[in-house]
Amino acid sequence: MISRHRGAVFVVVNREVQFYRAAAALLRLVQRMERDEAQSATFYDLDGQVLQLSFAGDSAALWPSGRSGVDELKTALAQVSGGEGDPDPRVVANQVLDNHWLNRWPRRPGWLRRLVLGSKPPTV
């Protein structure tokens, strides 16, 4: 039985790579995009499996396609990083989360930040 994908997603559109920690946030964005633009994007999970985008009325869903796209994803990640570092999807995803953690706004007092967000960045 195939189920809807709910985890983290990489999106490659016109040689640009975007990362979404949760597929739900990505799907809300996709629903606001033009269908042609959304269908021209390629979606990958953290393991490099290609995800298929499907529409039903006004809603969208990502489903595992059963096709591996590890090499294509690593190539896209290497192009974005300029060939520096490891193009491993999990490493890149954690770097994105670390950057978001370090540059989050608004800045909260330390005691409140630890209470609300915890003491370390999230990982995938």
C-alpha positions as CSV (number, residue, x, y, z in Angstrom):
1,M,0.0,0.0,0.0
2,I,1.4,3.4,-1.0
3,S,1.0,6.2,1.5
4,R,1.3,9.9,1.3
5,H,4.8,11.2,2.1
6,R,5.0,13.3,5.3
7,G,8.7,13.8,5.9
8,A,11.3,16.3,4.8
9,V,11.5,17.1,1.1
10,F,14.0,18.6,-1.3
11,V,12.6,20.5,-4.3
12,V,14.6,21.1,-7.5
13,V,13.1,23.8,-9.7
14,N,15.1,25.4,-12.5
15,R,18.5,24.3,-11.0
16,E,17.5,25.8,-7.6
17,V,17.3,23.5,-4.6
18,Q,14.9,24.2,-1.7
19,F,14.5,22.2,1.5
20,Y,11.3,21.8,3.5
21,R,11.5,20.0,6.9
22,A,7.8,18.9,6.6
23,A,6.0,18.0,3.5
24,A,2.8,19.8,4.8
25,A,4.5,23.2,4.6
26,L,5.6,22.4,1.0
27,L,2.2,21.3,0.0
28,R,0.6,24.5,1.2
29,L,3.1,26.4,-1.0
30,V,2.5,24.1,-4.0
31,Q,-1.3,24.7,-3.7
32,R,-0.7,28.4,-4.2
33,M,1.7,27.9,-7.2
34,E,0.6,27.5,-10.8
35,R,0.1,23.8,-11.6
36,D,2.5,23.9,-14.6
37,E,5.2,25.4,-12.4
38,A,4.6,22.9,-9.6
39,Q,4.6,20.0,-12.0
40,S,7.9,21.0,-13.6
41,A,9.6,20.7,-10.2
42,T,11.2,17.5,-9.0
43,F,10.6,16.4,-5.4
44,Y,13.0,14.1,-3.5
45,D,12.9,12.6,0.0
46,L,16.0,12.5,2.2
47,D,16.9,9.1,0.8
48,G,16.9,10.4,-2.7
49,Q,13.6,8.7,-3.8
50,V,11.7,10.7,-6.3
51,L,8.3,11.8,-5.1
52,Q,5.3,12.3,-7.4
53,L,3.1,15.3,-7.1
54,S,-0.6,14.7,-7.6
55,F,-3.6,17.1,-7.5
56,A,-7.1,16.3,-6.5
57,G,-9.3,19.4,-6.9
58,D,-7.6,22.2,-4.9
59,S,-5.4,19.9,-2.8
60,A,-2.0,18.4,-3.6
61,A,-0.2,15.3,-2.3
62,L,3.3,13.8,-2.6
63,W,3.5,10.1,-3.2
64,P,6.6,7.8,-3.4
65,S,7.2,7.1,-7.1
66,G,9.4,4.0,-6.5
67,R,12.2,5.6,-8.6
68,S,15.5,6.4,-7.1
69,G,16.9,9.9,-7.9
70,V,19.9,9.8,-5.5
71,D,22.5,10.7,-8.2
72,E,20.3,13.6,-9.6
73,L,19.7,15.0,-6.1
74,K,23.4,14.8,-5.2
75,T,24.3,16.5,-8.5
76,A,21.9,19.3,-7.8
77,L,23.1,19.7,-4.3
78,A,26.8,19.8,-5.5
79,Q,25.9,22.5,-8.1
80,V,24.3,24.7,-5.4
81,S,27.1,24.3,-3.0
82,G,29.7,25.0,-5.7
83,G,31.2,21.6,-5.4
84,E,32.3,22.2,-1.8
85,G,31.5,19.9,1.0
86,D,29.5,16.7,1.0
87,P,26.4,16.6,-1.3
88,D,24.8,14.0,1.0
89,P,21.2,15.0,1.4
90,R,21.0,14.5,5.1
91,V,24.2,16.6,5.7
92,V,22.8,19.4,3.5
93,A,19.4,19.2,5.3
94,N,21.1,19.5,8.7
95,Q,23.2,22.5,7.4
96,V,20.0,24.2,6.3
97,L,18.4,23.6,9.7
98,D,21.6,24.8,11.5
99,N,21.6,28.0,9.4
100,H,18.0,28.6,10.1
101,W,18.6,28.0,13.8
102,L,21.5,30.5,13.9
103,N,19.7,33.2,11.9
104,R,16.2,32.9,13.3
105,W,14.3,36.0,14.0
106,P,13.0,37.5,16.3
107,R,15.7,37.0,18.8
108,R,14.3,35.9,22.2
109,P,16.0,36.1,25.6
110,G,18.1,33.1,26.2
111,W,15.8,31.6,28.9
112,L,12.8,31.9,26.7
113,R,14.6,30.6,23.5
114,R,15.6,27.5,25.4
115,L,12.1,27.0,26.8
116,V,10.4,27.4,23.4
117,L,12.9,26.0,20.9
118,G,15.2,23.8,23.0
119,S,18.9,24.1,23.5
120,K,20.1,22.8,20.1
121,P,19.0,22.9,16.5
122,P,16.7,20.2,15.1
123,T,18.1,17.5,12.9
124,V,16.7,15.2,10.3
